[in-house]
Amino acid sequence: MPLSSVERGNKDQTPEAFRYYNIEEYSLAAEAFEKIINKDPKNVKAKILLGNCYLNSGKERSAIPIFEELKNEKDTVIAQY
């Protein structure tokens, strides 16, 4: 997913996480998104991107619970991502 398709207005999403994601440094991006989620557990965008980082770095088993959680959350629209 290109980063341009993600809104950047949320101040909880650090430029560092986006920078790593854009240059396909998914392990580093995952670490940064994990920090964001620890501070803001309801940050859906960070969770989606964390799941994508796991998928892109061969950690499918780590991605599945994230996407399952998002699928089950009320009022979460993940199809647009």
Backbone hydrogen bonds in HBPLUS format (Angstrom, degrees):
<---DONOR---> <-ACCEPTOR-->    atom                        ^
c    i                          cat <-CA-CA->   ^        H-A-AA   ^      H-
h    n   atom  resd res      DA  || num        DHA   H-A  angle D-A-AA Bond
n    s   type  num  typ     dist DA aas  dist angle  dist       angle   num
A0005-SER N   A0002-PRO O   3.08 MM   3  5.88 166.8  2.09 121.8 125.8     1
A0006-VAL N   A0003-LEU O   2.95 MM   3  5.48 162.1  1.98 124.4 125.7     2
A0013-GLN N   A0010-ASN O   3.20 MM   3  5.91 165.7  2.23 118.3 122.6     3
A0018-PHE N   A0014-THR O   3.36 MM   4  6.75 163.6  2.39 151.4 155.3     4
A0019-ARG N   A0015-PRO O   2.78 MM   4  5.94 156.4  1.84 151.2 158.5     5
A0020-TYR N   A0016-GLU O   3.01 MM   4  6.25 168.4  2.02 155.4 157.1     6
A0021-TYR N   A0017-ALA O   2.98 MM   4  6.13 157.3  2.03 145.1 152.2     7
A0022-ASN N   A0018-PHE O   2.83 MM   4  6.01 160.7  1.87 152.3 156.9     8
A0023-ILE N   A0019-ARG O   3.17 MM   4  6.42 147.2  2.28 146.3 154.2     9
A0025-GLU N   A0020-TYR O   2.87 MM   5  4.99 160.5  1.91 158.0 154.4    10
A0024-GLU N   A0021-TYR O   3.10 MM   3  5.05 158.8  2.15 106.5 109.8    11
A0029-ALA N   A0025-GLU O   2.91 MM   4  6.13 159.1  1.96 154.3 161.2    12
A0030-ALA N   A0026-TYR O   2.83 MM   4  5.85 154.6  1.90 140.6 147.4    13
A0031-GLU N   A0027-SER O   3.17 MM   4  6.44 155.9  2.24 142.0 147.3    14
A0032-ALA N   A0028-LEU O   3.13 MM   4  6.43 157.7  2.18 146.1 151.7    15
A0033-PHE N   A0029-ALA O   2.82 MM   4  6.12 160.2  1.86 157.1 162.8    16
A0034-GLU N   A0030-ALA O   2.83 MM   4  5.98 151.3  1.92 149.3 157.3    17
A0035-LYS N   A0031-GLU O   3.17 MM   4  6.45 151.1  2.25 143.1 149.6    18
A0036-ILE N   A0032-ALA O   3.13 MM   4  6.46 153.7  2.20 143.8 151.0    19
A0037-ILE N   A0033-PHE O   2.92 MM   4  6.17 161.0  1.96 151.2 155.7    20
A0038-ASN N   A0034-GLU O   2.89 MM   4  6.12 148.6  1.99 145.0 154.0    21
A0039-LYS N   A0035-LYS O   3.16 MM   4  6.43 147.2  2.28 143.5 150.9    22
A0039-LYS N   A0036-ILE O   3.17 MM   3  5.27 124.3  2.49  96.5 109.9    23
A0040-ASP N   A0036-ILE O   2.84 MM   4  6.04 144.8  1.96 144.8 156.3    24
A0043-ASN N   A0040-ASP O   3.04 MM   3  5.62 156.4  2.10 130.4 129.7    25
A0044-VAL N   A0042-LYS O   2.98 MM   2  5.82 109.9  2.48 115.8  99.5    26
A0047-LYS N   A0043-ASN O   3.12 MM   4  6.42 153.4  2.19 146.6 154.5    27
A0048-ILE N   A0044-VAL O   2.90 MM   4  6.20 159.9  1.94 157.3 162.3    28
A0049-LEU N   A0045-LYS O   2.99 MM   4  6.21 166.7  2.01 150.5 154.2    29
A0050-LEU N   A0046-ALA O   2.81 MM   4  5.95 148.7  1.91 143.5 153.0    30
A0051-GLY N   A0047-LYS O   2.90 MM   4  6.11 162.6  1.93 149.7 153.9    31
A0052-ASN N   A0048-ILE O   2.93 MM   4  6.24 154.1  2.00 146.5 154.1    32
A0053-CYS N   A0049-LEU O   2.84 MM   4  6.08 149.5  1.93 143.3 151.8    33
A0054-TYR N   A0050-LEU O   2.96 MM   4  6.31 159.1  2.00 153.5 158.3    34
A0055-LEU N   A0051-GLY O   2.94 MM   4  6.25 160.7  1.98 149.0 154.5    35
A0056-ASN N   A0052-ASN O   2.86 MM   4  6.03 163.6  1.89 152.3 156.6    36
A0057-SER N   A0053-CYS O   3.01 MM   4  6.12 121.7  2.36 140.0 154.1    37
A0057-SER N   A0054-TYR O   3.21 MM   3  5.19 144.2  2.35  96.7 107.0    38
A0059-LYS N   A0054-TYR O   2.74 MM   5  4.74 155.9  1.80 158.1 150.9    39
A0058-GLY N   A0055-LEU O   3.29 MM   3  5.39 162.5  2.32 109.9 110.0    40
A0062-SER N   A0059-LYS O   2.99 MM   3  5.49 139.9  2.15 110.7 121.7    41
A0063-ALA N   A0059-LYS O   3.22 MM   4  6.59 142.0  2.37 143.9 154.9    42
A0063-ALA N   A0060-GLU O   3.00 MM   3  4.99 123.5  2.33  95.4 110.7    43
A0064-ILE N   A0060-GLU O   3.04 MM   4  6.26 154.0  2.11 160.3 165.0    44
A0066-ILE N   A0063-ALA O   3.09 MM   3  5.37 120.9  2.45 105.7 120.6    45
A0067-PHE N   A0063-ALA O   3.09 MM   4  6.40 164.3  2.12 162.6 166.8    46
A0068-GLU N   A0064-ILE O   2.84 MM   4  6.01 156.5  1.90 156.8 164.6    47
A0069-GLU N   A0065-PRO O   2.92 MM   4  5.99 159.1  1.96 141.3 146.8    48
A0070-LEU N   A0066-ILE O   3.01 MM   4  6.29 160.9  2.05 148.2 153.4    49
A0071-LYS N   A0067-PHE O   2.87 MM   4  5.99 152.9  1.94 143.5 151.2    50
A0072-ASN N   A0068-GLU O   3.07 MM   4  6.28 144.8  2.20 144.8 153.4    51
A0072-ASN N   A0069-GLU O   3.17 MM   3  5.22 124.4  2.50  95.0 108.6    52
A0073-GLU N   A0069-GLU O   3.03 MM   4  6.21 121.1  2.39 142.2 157.4    53
A0073-GLU N   A0070-LEU O   3.30 MM   3  5.17 146.0  2.42  95.0 104.4    54
A0081-TYR N   A0078-ILE O   3.04 MM   3  5.49 154.8  2.10 113.8 121.4    55
